[in-house]
Amino acid sequence: MANSKTVLLLCGDYMEDYEVMVPFQALQAYGVSVHAVCPGKKSGDSCPTAVHDFCGHQTYSELRGHNFTLNATFDEIEPGKYDGLVIPGGRAPEYLAMNASVLGLVKGFSSSGKPIASICHGQLILAAADTVNGRKCTAYQTVGPALIAAGAKWVEPKTPEVCVVDGNLITAATYEGHPEFIQQFVNALGGKITGANKRILFLCGDYMEDYEVKVPFQSVQALGCQVDAVCPGKKAGERCPTAIHDFEGDQTYSEKPGHNFTLTASFDGIDAASYDALVIPGGRAPEYLALNEQVLAIVKEFMSSGKPVASICHGQQILAAAGVLKGKKCTAYPAVKLNVVLGGATWLEPDPIHRCFTDGNLVTGAAWPGHPEFVSQLMALLGIQVSFF
């Protein structure tokens, strides 16, 4: 993968959790450098995020999300050095749309013709920067009146997955549209995806880690892979609650409720042989999935066939229980070291925590900060490449 593009990610407090982390880590996995900045903050500072979900009420619910760490300083950026701009949604755009420096930045990208990808409520910033007049544009439904007033050619988001492209402007309604949203942005950056005609199975469970399912799931979808997510005892269309595990200065990670993840296939009758790879998210789900004989049989089938298996964080509890780690080199969240060693593997220290390792057909990672390496190494095993021209 070429690392020839650099993009800017415009952040703010209480931006939507998925809408910042999924594009941030997916683009990095594809070889793109991503600089995340927030007005008034420096590299290393963090922004709290918000979990917006659809729970059957008149509008979305909101919970506290992860803390997102910035990797660049807003006051030090040189906009001309970036190839594109990404604007997450959530509540941050409401106040970022009042910031003159932010509006000047967006106007500069718009006038230069460089790609701008904005999602959900992020389009409030586009409207305030006068960059949507005469342009086809979608957004979360409640943002429609502001966009219409700003002169946009409003496209009604009849489903949460709607994504609209008009020249250099890419807009999407919600994070459910990330696969097309990210793919269109990669295309606008001059990217070419090859080798992505793959089928990938995700092994899910209640209270798997929020990022550890959604980020890799949508990252490989954006590449054009067919991805199915299953959970024992559940059918396509049913949901798994997720857990947000974060590092907030305590002796271990904290846990908060995450989004509800919608399964795309039914567990019963799944034909594991029809898939090219298996992904196992972490979180608390692996503790009980490791007791399920059908789950263990699926893992054994993938490993014995030599097909890629990518497991992260506590997911390695399942690998250990399946007896497939003997003779393998493996990392995991540090607290899972006991399972890995007792499973017969050679322990690889995850230092720093984003380290991921490949041993034969097995990719293992320690925690969600390692998603760029995790997804990139899975792509390498599958023969998927993203090249930029």
QUIFENHU-V341675 format. One record per residue. N is the residue number from 1. RES is the residue in three letters. OMEGA is omega in degrees with one decimal (none if undefined). Layout:
n:res:omega
N:RES:OMEGA
N:RES:OMEGA
This chain:
n:res:omega
1:MET:178.4
2:ALA:177.3
3:ASN:-169.9
4:SER:-178.8
5:LYS:177.4
6:THR:-178.3
7:VAL:-178.5
8:LEU:178.7
9:LEU:-172.8
10:LEU:-171.0
11:CYS:175.3
12:GLY:179.7
13:ASP:179.2
14:TYR:161.8
15:MET:-177.4
16:GLU:-171.8
17:ASP:178.9
18:TYR:-170.8
19:GLU:171.5
20:VAL:-171.2
21:MET:-177.9
22:VAL:177.9
23:PRO:179.7
24:PHE:-175.6
25:GLN:178.1
26:ALA:-179.4
27:LEU:176.5
28:GLN:179.2
29:ALA:-179.7
30:TYR:178.4
31:GLY:179.8
32:VAL:172.6
33:SER:-177.9
34:VAL:177.4
35:HIS:-178.7
36:ALA:-176.3
37:VAL:176.4
38:CYS:177.7
39:PRO:178.3
40:GLY:-179.0
41:LYS:-177.2
42:LYS:174.4
43:SER:-177.7
44:GLY:172.6
45:ASP:179.9
46:SER:173.6
47:CYS:171.5
48:PRO:179.1
49:THR:180.0
50:ALA:174.7
51:VAL:176.4
52:HIS:-177.4
53:ASP:-177.0
54:PHE:-171.5
55:CYS:176.4
56:GLY:177.9
57:HIS:-177.7
58:GLN:176.1
59:THR:-178.6
60:TYR:173.7
61:SER:176.5
62:GLU:173.5
63:LEU:174.6
64:ARG:180.0
65:GLY:174.2
66:HIS:169.0
67:ASN:-175.1
68:PHE:-177.9
69:THR:177.9
70:LEU:179.8
71:ASN:175.8
72:ALA:-177.0
73:THR:-175.2
74:PHE:-175.2
75:ASP:-176.3
76:GLU:-175.5
77:ILE:173.5
78:GLU:-172.8
79:PRO:-177.5
80:GLY:-178.5
81:LYS:-176.4
82:TYR:-178.4
83:ASP:-179.3
84:GLY:-176.4
85:LEU:175.9
86:VAL:-178.9
87:ILE:175.9
88:PRO:176.1
89:GLY:-173.8
90:GLY:-179.7
91:ARG:-178.7
92:ALA:-177.4
93:PRO:-179.8
94:GLU:-179.5
95:TYR:175.9
96:LEU:178.9
97:ALA:177.7
98:MET:-176.2
99:ASN:-175.7
100:ALA:179.9
101:SER:177.4
102:VAL:-178.4
103:LEU:176.8
104:GLY:178.2
105:LEU:-178.5
106:VAL:177.5
107:LYS:179.5
108:GLY:177.3
109:PHE:-178.6
110:SER:-177.7
111:SER:179.6
112:SER:-178.4
113:GLY:178.1
114:LYS:-177.6
115:PRO:173.0
116:ILE:178.1
117:ALA:-175.6
118:SER:-173.2
119:ILE:170.1
120:CYS:178.9
121:HIS:178.6
122:GLY:-177.9
123:GLN:171.5
124:LEU:178.3
125:ILE:177.8
126:LEU:179.9
127:ALA:-179.0
128:ALA:179.6
129:ALA:178.7
130:ASP:-177.9
131:THR:-177.9
132:VAL:-177.5
133:ASN:179.7
134:GLY:-177.2
135:ARG:172.2
136:LYS:-170.8
137:CYS:170.2
138:THR:-179.4
139:ALA:170.0
140:TYR:-169.3
141:GLN:-174.8
142:THR:178.3
143:VAL:-177.2
144:GLY:-178.4
145:PRO:179.2
146:ALA:179.9
147:LEU:177.1
148:ILE:178.5
149:ALA:179.3
150:ALA:175.0
151:GLY:-179.3
152:ALA:170.9
153:LYS:-170.1
154:TRP:174.8
155:VAL:-176.6
156:GLU:178.6
157:PRO:-176.1
158:LYS:171.7
159:THR:179.7
160:PRO:-176.4
161:GLU:-173.1
162:VAL:176.7
163:CYS:-176.1
164:VAL:176.9
165:VAL:174.8
166:ASP:-177.3
167:GLY:-179.0
168:ASN:-175.3
169:LEU:178.3
170:ILE:-180.0
171:THR:179.1
172:ALA:-173.3
173:ALA:-178.7
174:THR:179.1
175:TYR:176.1
176:GLU:177.2
177:GLY:-176.6
178:HIS:-177.2
179:PRO:178.6
180:GLU:179.9
181:PHE:-178.5
182:ILE:179.3
183:GLN:179.0
184:GLN:178.2
185:PHE:176.4
186:VAL:177.5
187:ASN:-178.9
188:ALA:177.7
189:LEU:-178.4
190:GLY:-178.1
191:GLY:175.2
192:LYS:-179.2
193:ILE:178.4
194:THR:174.9
195:GLY:-171.1
196:ALA:179.6
197:ASN:-175.6
198:LYS:175.4
199:ARG:-173.9
200:ILE:-179.3
201:LEU:175.1
202:PHE:-178.5
203:LEU:-169.4
204:CYS:175.3
205:GLY:179.2
206:ASP:179.3
207:TYR:161.3
208:MET:-176.4
209:GLU:-172.5
210:ASP:178.6
211:TYR:-169.9
212:GLU:170.1
213:VAL:-170.4
214:LYS:-176.8
215:VAL:178.5
216:PRO:-179.9
217:PHE:-178.4
218:GLN:177.8
219:SER:-179.9
220:VAL:171.9
221:GLN:-178.8
222:ALA:176.7
223:LEU:-179.1
224:GLY:178.0
225:CYS:170.8
226:GLN:-172.7
227:VAL:176.4
228:ASP:177.7
229:ALA:-177.9
230:VAL:177.7
231:CYS:178.3
232:PRO:177.8
233:GLY:-178.1
234:LYS:-177.5
235:LYS:175.5
236:ALA:179.9
237:GLY:174.8
238:GLU:-172.5
239:ARG:172.9
240:CYS:171.2
241:PRO:179.1
242:THR:179.5
243:ALA:175.4
244:ILE:176.9
245:HIS:-175.9
246:ASP:-177.0
247:PHE:-169.8
248:GLU:175.0
249:GLY:177.5
250:ASP:-178.5
251:GLN:175.4
252:THR:-177.8
253:TYR:173.4
254:SER:177.1
255:GLU:175.9
256:LYS:176.2
257:PRO:178.5
258:GLY:174.6
259:HIS:168.8
260:ASN:-174.3
261:PHE:-178.1
262:THR:178.6
263:LEU:-176.3
264:THR:179.8
265:ALA:179.5
266:SER:-177.7
267:PHE:-177.8
268:ASP:178.4
269:GLY:-178.8
270:ILE:179.3
271:ASP:-175.9
272:ALA:-177.4
273:ALA:-178.2
274:SER:-177.8
275:TYR:-178.6
276:ASP:-178.1
277:ALA:178.6
278:LEU:175.6
279:VAL:-179.7
280:ILE:176.0
281:PRO:176.8
282:GLY:-175.1
283:GLY:-178.7
284:ARG:-178.9
285:ALA:-176.7
286:PRO:-179.9
287:GLU:-178.4
288:TYR:175.9
289:LEU:179.4
290:ALA:177.7
291:LEU:-174.5
292:ASN:-175.5
293:GLU:178.3
294:GLN:176.1
295:VAL:-178.9
296:LEU:178.8
297:ALA:177.8
298:ILE:-179.7
299:VAL:179.2
300:LYS:-179.8
301:GLU:178.6
302:PHE:-177.5
303:MET:-178.9
304:SER:179.2
305:SER:-178.9
306:GLY:177.2
307:LYS:-179.1
308:PRO:173.0
309:VAL:-179.7
310:ALA:-175.4
311:SER:-174.1
312:ILE:170.6
313:CYS:179.4
314:HIS:178.1
315:GLY:-178.5
316:GLN:171.7
317:GLN:178.2
318:ILE:178.6
319:LEU:-179.8
320:ALA:-179.0
321:ALA:-179.9
322:ALA:178.4
323:GLY:-176.4
324:VAL:-176.1
325:LEU:-177.4
326:LYS:178.8
327:GLY:-179.4
328:LYS:168.9
329:LYS:-167.6
330:CYS:170.2
331:THR:179.9
332:ALA:170.4
333:TYR:-172.9
334:PRO:-178.9
335:ALA:179.9
336:VAL:-179.2
337:LYS:-179.0
338:LEU:179.1
339:ASN:-177.6
340:VAL:-178.4
341:VAL:178.2
342:LEU:177.3
343:GLY:175.5
344:GLY:-179.1
345:ALA:169.9
346:THR:-175.5
347:TRP:175.2
348:LEU:-175.6
349:GLU:178.1
350:PRO:-177.0
351:ASP:4.7
352:PRO:-170.1
353:ILE:-179.1
354:HIS:-178.1
355:ARG:173.1
356:CYS:-175.9
357:PHE:173.5
358:THR:173.9
359:ASP:-176.0
360:GLY:-179.3
361:ASN:-173.9
362:LEU:172.5
363:VAL:176.3
364:THR:178.4
365:GLY:-174.2
366:ALA:-175.1
367:ALA:-174.3
368:TRP:174.3
369:PRO:-179.1
370:GLY:-177.5
371:HIS:179.7
372:PRO:176.8
373:GLU:-177.4
374:PHE:-179.7
375:VAL:-179.8
376:SER:-179.6
377:GLN:173.8
378:LEU:177.1
379:MET:-178.8
380:ALA:179.1
381:LEU:-179.0
382:LEU:-179.3
383:GLY:179.0
384:ILE:179.9
385:GLN:171.2
386:VAL:179.8
387:SER:-179.1
388:PHE:-175.9
389:PHE:none
